[in-house]
Amino acid sequence: MKLNRIYEVIEKEGSTKKELVLHNIKRIYHSVKAEYNTIEEIRNNADIILDKVIENIWENVEKAPNKLDEFDQETIDFSLMIVIVDAFMRCNILEEPPKAK
C-alpha cells in the first residue's frame, strides 16, 4: 500500500509526524465522541461523529500554513479520507458494532 511506504519513509527520516497525525485524529475522535453519553448513542450517531471528526480535521488543516494550493479540492478530499480511514484502523478507533442476535 502506498500509504505504508510513505509512513516508512517518514519513519526512516526519524520524524514523528506519522504518530502525531494518528494521535491527533484519535484525540479529535475522542473529543467528538465525548458529546455522547452511552455506547448506544455513539453507535446511533456514528456517521455524525465521523463527519464532525472530518470537519474538525479540515478546520485544523485550513489554519495551518500549507502547500495544498497546488492540488485540486477533489484530490485533497480523497487523500484526507484515506489518511482518516487508515488512522481509524491503525488506532483501533470506533467501538465494536452491536452483536447480531
N, C-alpha and C positions, 0 to 999 in steps of 0.2 A: 504494500500500500504506500502510495506516495507520501502521505502524511507521516507515516512511521519513519521514512527516510529523512524527512525534514526534521523531525524530532531528534533523530540520531545525529544529524549534522550539528544541530543546536547543542546537544549534549557533549559532543566531541570538542566543541569550542569552549566548553566549560561554562556555558551560560545556564542560568536557572530560569530562563524565560518560559520554557515548557511548563515547569512546575508552577510558576507564577500564574500563567494563563489558566491552567487546570484548577489551581487553588481559587482564583478569583471567580471562575464560573461556578464552582461548588459553593463558595461563600454567597454569591448572589442568589443561587437557588435556595439555599437555606434561609436567607433573609426574606425572600418572597414567600416561601413555604410557611414561614412563621406566622403569616397572616391568617392561617387556617388552624383550627384547634384539634381536629381529630383526623385520623388516617382516612376515614371515610370522606371527609371534606376535601382532603388533599387529592384522593383518587377521583372524586367527582369534578374537581376543578383542575385536573392535570393539564389540559390544553391551555387554560387561562394562565396557570403557573408558568408553563413553558413560554407562552407569549410575553409574559412580564419579564422573564429572565432575558429573553432576546431583546426586548425593548431596553432593559437596563444596560445590557452589554453595548447596544448601539449608542446609548447616551454616553457611555464611557469612551467608546471609540471616537465619537464626534468631538469630545472635549480634548482628546489627546492630539498633539501635533503628529501628523502622519503623512504618508505619501500615497494615500488611496486615490488621489485625484486622477492618477494615470489609468485607473480601472473603471469600467462601466459598472453601474449600480447592480446589474444582474450578477455579474461575476463576484462582486463583493458580498452580496446576499447569499449566494450559493456557497462561497468559501466559508463564510461565517457559520452557516448551518452545519457544514462538515465538521468544523472545529467544535461546535457546541455538542453535536451528537457524539463525537469522539470523546469529549470531556465527560459527558454523562456516562458513557460506557466505561471509560478508564477509572473514573472516580466512584463507580457504582452509585451514581446519583439516581434518585427515584425510588419509590417504595415498591415493595413486592405487589403485583396485581392481586386482586381477590382470588381466592382459591375457587376453582369450579366445584359446583355442588353435584 
